[in-house]
Every structure is written in C-alpha cells, then in structure tokens.
Amino acid sequence: MTTGTSSPQPIETLEILKAIDIAAPIDIAFEAVLEEFGPEAQMMDGTAMPFKLEAWPGGRWFRDLGNNSGHLWGHVQVIKPPTLLEICGPMMMSYPAMNHLQYRLVAQGSGTRLTFSHRGVGSITPQHREGMPKGWGHWIDKVRDRAERKAK
C-alpha cells in the first residue's frame, strides 16, 4: 500500500561476479580480505574508508566516522577461515535494499583462487548499478595486491 503522491520505486536485482588468481597461500589471501574489509580499505581515489569488521558470525561491518556516527554496511553471515566470508546487509545503499557478498577462496598449488559475488535486491539506483562493478573490481585488486606483497 502506498500513501501520498509519490509513485513506488521499482524493485531491481543486481548480480556482480568476479574471479581472480592470487599468487599467495590461502591463509595470506584470507588475511588480506579481512584487512581490506577493515582499517586498510580505500576508495578508488585513494581516500581512506575507516571500516571496522567484527570477524565472527553476526559481527558488524561498518564505516566508523567517529563520535558514535557511521554507516552499517552489513553483518557477517558466514565466516570459515581461510575459505569463506559472507556478509549480508544494506552495504552502501541508504534506501530499501538487501545485499549478499561472498568471498570464496580455494587453494591452488602455492596460490589461491578468489571468487567474489555480490547479489542485491531492492530500489537499486542507476548510480550504484553502474558504479559497483568497477568499485568491487578495485577492492578485489587491492586484496590481490596486498596478499601478493605479504607473500614475498
């Protein structure tokens, strides 16, 4: 039921799938995922994103702006170090939406295969739909770069 004069927003779905190979052992690659989800996160322009990740089931993933302000991006739905991290929540969307992220890591010899998926549903804006594939690609590249530096 709607009230007022505004028309309801359409319900949209979103799916982003990416996979990369990382020249680092799985433990180091998983550690890099957690670091990039936390205090080491950066936007594409290099601006720091002060995130905190409580790495346990039900833990929060949020952008900490200090003075008890910030933005909840999600909760840890599943964590199985060093092979799986799943987060569900609104992510960067400050409107009716639900998202699910999955980072799945598989050891491949001395390296790791990282498969990433982001699935969402809700009133997803064109700006988010167009920008997120590039943003997640940046974040995944940062995970790979961090893990490979640590493995040397």
C-alpha positions as CSV (number, residue, x, y, z in Angstrom):
1,M,0.0,0.0,0.0
2,T,1.3,3.4,-0.8
3,T,0.2,6.8,0.5
4,G,0.9,10.3,-0.7
5,T,1.6,11.3,-4.2
6,S,4.9,9.6,-5.0
7,S,5.0,6.5,-7.1
8,P,6.6,3.3,-5.7
9,Q,10.2,2.6,-6.7
10,P,10.7,-0.4,-8.9
11,I,12.3,-3.4,-7.3
12,E,15.6,-4.3,-9.0
13,T,18.1,-7.1,-8.8
14,L,21.8,-6.9,-9.1
15,E,24.5,-9.6,-9.6
16,I,28.2,-9.0,-9.9
17,L,30.6,-12.0,-10.3
18,K,34.4,-11.8,-10.4
19,A,37.2,-14.3,-10.0
20,I,40.9,-13.7,-9.7
21,D,44.0,-15.8,-9.1
22,I,46.3,-14.6,-6.2
23,A,50.0,-15.6,-6.1
24,A,49.8,-16.1,-2.3
25,P,48.9,-19.0,0.0
26,I,45.2,-19.2,1.0
27,D,45.9,-18.1,4.7
28,I,47.6,-14.9,3.5
29,A,44.9,-14.2,0.9
30,F,42.1,-14.6,3.5
31,E,44.0,-12.3,5.9
32,A,44.2,-9.7,3.0
33,V,40.4,-9.9,2.5
34,L,39.9,-9.1,6.2
35,E,42.3,-6.3,6.1
36,E,40.8,-4.7,3.1
37,F,37.3,-5.0,4.7
38,G,38.7,-3.2,7.8
39,P,41.1,-0.4,8.5
40,E,43.1,-0.7,5.3
41,A,40.1,-0.1,3.0
42,Q,40.4,2.7,0.4
43,M,38.1,4.3,-2.2
44,M,39.2,4.2,-5.8
45,D,40.8,7.7,-5.5
46,G,42.9,6.5,-2.5
47,T,40.7,8.1,0.2
48,A,40.7,6.0,3.4
49,M,37.5,4.3,4.2
50,P,37.6,3.8,8.0
51,F,35.8,0.4,8.2
52,K,35.6,-2.0,11.1
53,L,34.9,-5.7,10.6
54,E,34.0,-7.9,13.5
55,A,35.2,-11.2,12.1
56,W,32.7,-13.6,13.7
57,P,29.2,-14.8,12.9
58,G,26.8,-11.9,13.4
59,G,29.7,-9.4,13.6
60,R,29.2,-5.9,12.1
61,W,30.9,-4.4,9.1
62,F,30.6,-0.7,9.3
63,R,32.1,2.6,8.3
64,D,33.3,4.3,11.5
65,L,33.1,8.1,11.3
66,G,33.9,8.6,15.0
67,N,31.8,10.2,17.7
68,N,29.3,7.3,17.5
69,S,28.5,8.1,13.9
70,G,28.9,5.9,10.8
71,H,27.1,3.6,8.4
72,L,26.3,-0.1,8.8
73,W,27.1,-1.9,5.6
74,G,26.3,-5.4,6.8
75,H,26.7,-8.3,9.2
76,V,28.9,-11.4,8.9
77,Q,26.6,-14.2,7.8
78,V,29.2,-16.9,7.4
79,I,32.9,-16.9,8.2
80,K,35.0,-20.1,7.8
81,P,38.7,-19.0,7.7
82,P,40.5,-19.3,5.4
83,T,37.9,-20.3,2.8
84,L,34.8,-18.3,3.1
85,L,33.4,-14.9,4.1
86,E,29.8,-13.9,3.5
87,I,28.2,-10.6,4.5
88,C,24.6,-9.5,4.2
89,G,23.1,-6.1,4.7
90,P,22.4,-2.7,3.0
91,M,26.0,-2.1,2.0
92,M,26.4,1.4,0.7
93,M,22.7,1.7,-0.1
94,S,20.8,4.2,2.2
95,Y,17.5,3.1,0.8
96,P,15.4,-0.1,0.8
97,A,17.8,-2.8,-0.3
98,M,19.3,-6.1,0.8
99,N,22.7,-7.4,-0.4
100,H,24.8,-10.5,0.0
101,L,28.5,-10.6,-0.6
102,Q,30.6,-13.8,-0.8
103,Y,34.3,-14.2,-0.9
104,R,35.2,-17.8,-1.6
105,L,38.9,-18.8,-1.5
106,V,40.3,-22.1,-2.9
107,A,43.9,-23.1,-2.6
108,Q,45.5,-23.8,-6.0
109,G,49.1,-25.1,-5.5
110,S,51.0,-22.3,-3.9
111,G,48.3,-19.8,-4.9
112,T,44.7,-19.0,-4.3
113,R,41.6,-18.6,-6.5
114,L,39.3,-15.9,-5.1
115,T,35.7,-16.0,-6.4
116,F,33.6,-13.0,-5.5
117,S,29.8,-12.5,-5.8
118,H,27.5,-9.6,-4.9
119,R,23.8,-10.1,-5.2
120,G,21.3,-7.5,-4.3
121,V,17.6,-6.7,-4.4
122,G,15.7,-3.5,-3.7
123,S,15.3,0.0,-5.0
124,I,18.8,0.0,-6.5
125,T,19.8,3.3,-8.1
126,P,21.3,3.5,-11.6
127,Q,24.4,5.2,-9.9
128,H,25.0,2.1,-7.8
129,R,24.2,-0.4,-10.6
130,E,26.8,1.3,-12.9
131,G,29.5,2.1,-10.3
132,M,29.6,-1.1,-8.2
133,P,31.3,-3.4,-10.7
134,K,34.2,-1.0,-11.0
135,G,34.3,-0.4,-7.3
136,W,34.3,-4.1,-6.4
137,G,36.9,-4.7,-9.1
138,H,39.2,-2.1,-7.4
139,W,38.6,-3.7,-4.0
140,I,39.4,-7.2,-5.2
141,D,42.6,-6.0,-7.0
142,K,43.6,-4.4,-3.6
143,V,43.1,-7.8,-1.9
144,R,45.3,-9.5,-4.5
145,D,48.0,-6.8,-4.4
146,R,48.1,-6.9,-0.5
147,A,48.2,-10.7,-0.4
148,E,51.0,-10.9,-3.0
149,R,53.1,-8.3,-1.2
150,K,52.7,-10.1,2.1
151,A,53.6,-13.5,0.5
152,K,57.0,-12.2,-0.8
